[in-house]
Amino acid sequence: MDSDSSNESPKLLKTLAFNVKYSEGNNLLHQFVLENSNPNDSGGGNYINAVLRSMSDASVNALNDEGYSALHLAVLKNNLLMVKKLLSCLENIDVNARSETGTSENTALHLAAKLGHIPIIQELLNKGADLDIKNEYDETALCLAATSGNLKMMKLLVGKGANVNRIGICGGPLYFAAKSNNFEAVKFLINSGAD
């Protein structure tokens, strides 16, 4: 056996181990996120860093059987620490990766906007999340924020440059704010240039 192939064997085994599918189609990274999903646990940061760095060969953007990546799962669990660690430790992670949940192709930003996770939205935007990317229903994160009437979230997104006039098949942010009967959200969007 030559030295090149003997050096590659451990790396290949490590890559295979990280990408094995477990229950519900989760790979090792999905499992790690789910098992460390307490958003109130601020300890273990160094442990999380070490584990995630060792998983750099894992399919970091792989989707489980439910259609979610590890980043999507961290957002769904409202785990800001894990979102930060995933984005800082895994250089190949796609902040704009879409879920494939059957009916909607949401990015982590869409999920955070739907759930009102403002600190996670800030972190995703800091790492380059596309503000105006649309999901399968042609909704942007701002449309989802307008639907929920979350004025603080809307102000954050518009302040970061979200397009207040980005229209999809079902309308734009102003339509969604009006549909939810949120006068303050409508007023804010109009004052921000929505028409």
N, C-alpha and C positions, 0 to 999 in steps of 0.2 A: 504494500500500500504506500503510495507516495505521500509526502508531507502535506501537500495541498488538500488532498481528499480527507486526510485524517483531521485537519483543522476545520474542515467544513462540516463534518459529521455532527459534532455537538451543536453547532448553530442550526443545522437542519432539524435535529431532534427538538431543539428548543422552539423553533418556529412551528413545527408540527404540533407540539404540546399546547402552545398558546392558541392554536386555531382549531383544536378539536371542539366539536359541538357537544354541549351538555344538554340538560333539560331545557325545553322550550327554545332550543336552537342557540342558547347562549354560549359564547366562547369564554375563555378564561377572564378576559377583560370585562365582559358583561357581568360575569359572576362576581368579580372583585368589586365592581361598582354597586351591585345589589347588596352584597354582604357588608359594605361599608357605607351604608346609605343614611346614616343618622346625620341630618343637616346641622344638629346642635353640637356635634362632637368636633371640637376644635383641636383636640389632641391627635396624635398619630400622624401629624403632617410629614415628618421625616420618614416614617414607615411607608406612608402612601407614596412619597417621592421615590423611595428605593424600589418598591414593587412596580410602580409604573415605568420607571426607567428600565427595569429588567424586561418589561413587556414591549420594548420598542420594536420587536420583530412580529408582534401580533398584528392581526388584521384590525387595526384600530377603528376603521370605518365600517366593519362588518355589521350586518343587520341580523338580529335574532329572528325567531319565527313570528314574533309580533310586529316586526318591521322596524325595530329601533336599534340604533347604535348605542355604544356605551355612553356617549355624550348625551344623547336623547334621554337615556335612563337617569342620568345624574340630574338633568333638568326636571324631569317628571317627579323625581324625589325631592326637588327643591334643595339640593345639596350644593351650595355655593362652593364650599371647600373642594369637593370632588370635581366640579366644573373647572375651577381654577387649576387644580392639579393636572387634570386631563389635558387642558389647553397648554400648560407650561411644560409638561414632561414628555408629551408625545408629539414629536415634530411633524408627523405625517397626518395628524388629525385634521379632518375637513370640517371647519366650523359651519359651513353651509351645506353639509350632507343632508339629504332629504330622507325622512322616514318613508316606509312603504307599508302603511297600515290598512291597505285595502281601498280606502276612500280618500285619504288625504296624504299629500306628500309634504309634510311640514319639516322645516329646519328646526334646529334647537331654539332659534330666535322666535319662530312662530309659537312653539310650545311654551316658552317662557312668557310670551305676550298673552297667550290664552289663559295661563295660570296666574298672571300678575306677579311674576318673580322679578321685580325691578333690579335688585343687585345682580342677578344672573344676566339680565339683559345688558346691564352696564359692562359686565365682564365679557360677554360675547361680542359686543360692539368694540371694546378695546382690542379684541383679538381679530378684528376684521370681518365680523358677520355683515352680510349684505343687508342693508336696511330695507331695500325695496324689492327684494326677491319675493316672488309670489308662490303660494302653494297651489295645489291642484284646483282649488276653488277660486283662484286668482286673487287671493287675499294676501295683503302684506301684514307685517307685524302691527303697523299703525291701524289697519282695518280691524284687526282683532282687538287692539286696545280700545278703539272707538266703540266696538260692539259691547265691550264690558263696561264702557264709560269710565275707565280708569284714567282720569285727567293727569295724574302725576306721571304715569307711564307714557301718555300721549305727549306731554311736554318734553320728556326725556328723548323720545324718538324724533320729534320735530326739531328739538334743539341739536340733535346729532345729524340732522339733514334729511330726515325722511320726507319723501315727496307727498305733500298733502293732496295732490291732484292725481295720484296714480290710480287709475280706474281699471277695474276688472269686469268680468261678465256680470257680476252682481252689484256693481257700483264701487264707490271709493270710500275713504274714511268718513267724509261728510254724510254720505248716505247711511252708513252704519251707525254713526252717532245719532242721526235724526231718527232712525228706526228704533233705537234703544231709548228714545225720548229723553236724552240727556242734553238739556239746554246748555249747560256749561261747556260740554264737549263740542257742541255745534258752534257756540260762540267762539271758543278757542280756535277751532279749525278755520272759521271764516276770518278771524283776526290774523291767522297765520297764512292767509292767501288762498284757502280752498274755495273753489267755485263749483 
